[in-house]
Amino acid sequence: QVQLVESGGGLVQPGGSLRLSCATSGFIFSLYTMRWYRQAPGKERELVAIITGGSTNLANSVKGRFTISRDNAKNVVYLQMNSLKPEDTAMYYCQAENTFSARIFWGQGTQVTVSS
């Protein structure tokens, strides 16, 4: 049974930090490209970060503030978020995509709220 479980969200003041985790099971984690998306109320889902093999890429809106990493031994992908802004408020989702078959799995999301 495939599972992706996000955690680490919450309420934080502007300028603060959070680290999101996405714990996975049920598939061969190392064969999957991992992404973090976010969706704010009334907006479309936005790709925030991607990690595949050893390479990463970040959306322009979060470059210099967010970092994506993965631990293949623990089957976990992380999103370190620093210097958070109110516009970072959204539900954050992790996604796994098989590098060869393009099969995709989604987590249920974790809410991040940046507010004073």
URFEN-V671385 format. One record per backbone hydrogen bond with DSSP energy under -1.0 kcal/mol. NH is the residue of the N-H (numbers start at 1). CO is the residue of the C=O. E is the energy in kcal/mol with one decimal. If there is no record, write none. Layout:
# URFEN-V671385
NH | CO | E
NH | CO | E
This chain:
# URFEN-V671385
3 | 25 | -2.5
5 | 23 | -2.6
7 | 21 | -2.2
12 | 113 | -2.7
15 | 84 | -3.3
16 | 13 | -2.3
18 | 81 | -2.2
20 | 79 | -2.8
21 | 7 | -2.6
22 | 77 | -2.0
23 | 5 | -2.5
24 | 75 | -2.3
25 | 3 | -1.9
29 | 27 | -1.4
31 | 28 | -2.0
32 | 29 | -2.0
33 | 97 | -3.1
34 | 51 | -2.6
35 | 95 | -2.6
36 | 49 | -2.5
37 | 93 | -3.0
38 | 46 | -2.3
39 | 91 | -2.2
43 | 40 | -2.3
46 | 38 | -3.5
48 | 36 | -2.9
49 | 36 | -1.7
50 | 57 | -2.4
51 | 34 | -2.7
52 | 55 | -2.5
55 | 52 | -2.4
57 | 50 | -2.0
59 | 48 | -2.7
62 | 59 | -1.8
63 | 59 | -1.1
65 | 62 | -2.3
66 | 62 | -2.4
67 | 80 | -2.3
69 | 78 | -1.6
71 | 76 | -3.0
75 | 71 | -1.3
76 | 71 | -1.7
77 | 22 | -1.7
78 | 69 | -3.2
79 | 20 | -2.3
80 | 67 | -3.0
81 | 18 | -3.3
82 | 65 | -2.0
84 | 16 | -2.4
88 | 85 | -2.3
89 | 86 | -1.9
90 | 112 | -2.0
91 | 39 | -2.3
92 | 110 | -3.0
93 | 37 | -2.6
95 | 35 | -2.6
96 | 105 | -2.6
97 | 33 | -2.7
98 | 103 | -2.7
99 | 31 | -2.6
102 | 98 | -1.7
105 | 96 | -2.4
107 | 94 | -2.1
110 | 92 | -2.1
112 | 90 | -2.8
113 | 10 | -2.8
115 | 12 | -2.1
